[in-house]
Amino acid sequence: MRDFVAIDFETANGQRSSVCSVGIVIVKGGEIVDSFYSLIKPTPNYYSWLCRRVHGLGYRDTKDADEFPEVWEQAMKCVKAYFPFIADGEVPFVAHNKAFDESCLKAVFRAYDIAYPDYEFECTLLKSRKVWPEGHHNLDIIAGYCGYDLANHHHALADAEACAWIAREIL
């Protein structure tokens, strides 16, 4: 796979709609050509202890952030500069554990009553289980197998970049 958009969300709490940051890495012709990162005011707007412990973000970090519709518009402006028809399946989104990231995207679209464009998603987690059937398949471990040192795990942009490295190797 040479053209795709790697994506990663972090959430504020157990609600999939509570995205509080997004990282996007655009890969065209097998090369990383651009990226996008933003904090997002989550909905619902509260942070669980567990989520804060995982990614380190909290209410103070996102209290002045834009809400999802504004952030998504900015993100899609960046993506559409390279892939104008992404919503029509021109290229897929790629996530490490697409079940999580795709469900977050669908949930936040529902929370804001926005029609979901039925984006295509590929999953590096599922593929990594086929390539390396033994052991753990955490993002940082698989990224390491692909030559990427994920030093800032659970930062949405760092995770999206690690996912892009994995996808270039195994998808």
NORGIJO-V474143 format. One record per residue. N is the residue number from 1. RES is the residue in one letter. OMEGA is omega in whole degrees, -180 to 180 (NA if undefined). Layout:
<<N;RES;OMEGA> <N;RES;OMEGA>>
This chain:
<<1;M;-176> <2;R;-180> <3;D;179> <4;F;178> <5;V;177> <6;A;-176> <7;I;176> <8;D;175> <9;F;165> <10;E;-179> <11;T;-177> <12;A;-176> <13;N;-177> <14;G;179> <15;Q;-179> <16;R;179> <17;S;-173> <18;S;179> <19;V;-178> <20;C;171> <21;S;178> <22;V;173> <23;G;-179> <24;I;176> <25;V;-177> <26;I;-180> <27;V;180> <28;K;-178> <29;G;179> <30;G;-179> <31;E;173> <32;I;-176> <33;V;-179> <34;D;176> <35;S;180> <36;F;176> <37;Y;175> <38;S;165> <39;L;-178> <40;I;173> <41;K;-173> <42;P;173> <43;T;0> <44;P;-171> <45;N;170> <46;Y;-178> <47;Y;174> <48;S;179> <49;W;-177> <50;L;180> <51;C;177> <52;R;-180> <53;R;-178> <54;V;-172> <55;H;175> <56;G;180> <57;L;178> <58;G;-176> <59;Y;-179> <60;R;-179> <61;D;-172> <62;T;-176> <63;K;179> <64;D;-179> <65;A;174> <66;D;174> <67;E;-173> <68;F;-176> <69;P;179> <70;E;-180> <71;V;-179> <72;W;177> <73;E;178> <74;Q;-179> <75;A;-178> <76;M;174> <77;K;178> <78;C;-178> <79;V;-175> <80;K;173> <81;A;-180> <82;Y;-177> <83;F;-174> <84;P;-175> <85;F;-178> <86;I;-180> <87;A;179> <88;D;178> <89;G;179> <90;E;176> <91;V;179> <92;P;161> <93;F;176> <94;V;179> <95;A;172> <96;H;-170> <97;N;-179> <98;K;180> <99;A;179> <100;F;-173> <101;D;178> <102;E;179> <103;S;175> <104;C;-179> <105;L;179> <106;K;-178> <107;A;-178> <108;V;172> <109;F;178> <110;R;-177> <111;A;180> <112;Y;178> <113;D;178> <114;I;178> <115;A;-179> <116;Y;-177> <117;P;180> <118;D;178> <119;Y;174> <120;E;179> <121;F;170> <122;E;-174> <123;C;177> <124;T;177> <125;L;-179> <126;L;-180> <127;K;-179> <128;S;178> <129;R;177> <130;K;-178> <131;V;180> <132;W;-173> <133;P;-178> <134;E;172> <135;G;-178> <136;H;-177> <137;H;177> <138;N;-177> <139;L;-178> <140;D;180> <141;I;-179> <142;I;176> <143;A;177> <144;G;176> <145;Y;-177> <146;C;175> <147;G;-179> <148;Y;178> <149;D;-178> <150;L;-176> <151;A;-175> <152;N;-178> <153;H;-179> <154;H;162> <155;H;-170> <156;A;-179> <157;L;178> <158;A;179> <159;D;177> <160;A;178> <161;E;177> <162;A;178> <163;C;179> <164;A;178> <165;W;180> <166;I;-177> <167;A;179> <168;R;-178> <169;E;-168> <170;I;179> <171;L;NA>>
